[in-house]
């Protein structure tokens, strides 16, 4: 099959919003043709640089942008054509991230339209249950989303580096002294310039946990009444009910291991173990054991399935377990699998 001819002029007109339905079909074909990858990267780099102020126009690796566009176009080829390019961009911005898919949505389609870079345009990146999603943000910040997590940011992210987090994420923040990077959850606000940290803030859990690996970080509660300046190896635990936080010194690697596909426990109590198993395997865990603080575990899991992990727990701790498979609902969906932790019988 012959490669699709690369027409710079037609592509440039498309980015400006001046195109016909036939032109749009051509654009779809070009972006789905791997033979055009080199030319596309060059074009996207030029379009991306137009967004940045003159003093911030250093070249960035845009491989992830091209990957994202390929995904978006292939996804919408089977959908009815949108009436305007603005609708296409807004539609593509709502597409969730998938496992191992680096994402940067501000991707050069009609980038010169100021209306699309206002605060009412939002980008949301999601990691579905039982997955991890790698992401890239427009400023060069990268990171990972854990299972059932999402980050959301507005279309003016280039000028205001602010994201909203639900769930757990690791951030490797691009350093920019002029523009602090802010992470907001329902309970806390984090402010950084350039650093590496992990934050877990799931809606169904009683605590928010923040671990700093590198750099510095300002921790605040949502009302900005409590403040703590974190240094590397700090762990801050914020109690949502008491609206208070505690701190301790930890080994950050344990809290970051999930980004490498490892489940690590370092003398963790049973309730913490069960909570992390729920995230890792997308299950519900019910603990029917007293004195869970006395039951602690040191272990590292890489490729073990749930049954193998539960067997090790049974051998290491005075507990037993029972597995209940999810029931089929009327809408043909299944409830989560449930694990019940019980005292070990003699």
Secondary structure, DSSP 8 states (H G I E B T S, - for coil): -------HHHHHHHHTT---HHHHHHHHHHHT-GGGHHHHHHHHHHHHHTTS-GGG------HHHHHHHHHHHHHHTTS---SSHHHHHHHHHT----TT-------STTTT-GGGGSTT-EEEEEE-TT--EEEE-TTS-EEEE-TTEEEEEETTTTTS-EEEEEEEEEEE----TTS-EEEE-SSEEEEESS-EEEEEE-TTSSEEEEEEEESEEEEEETTS--EEEEETTEEEEEETTTTEEEEEE--HHHHHGGGGT-EEEEEEEHHHHHHHHHHHHT-EEEEE-S-GGG-EEEEEESS--HHHHHHHHHHHSSEEEEEE---B-TTS-B---EEEEEE---
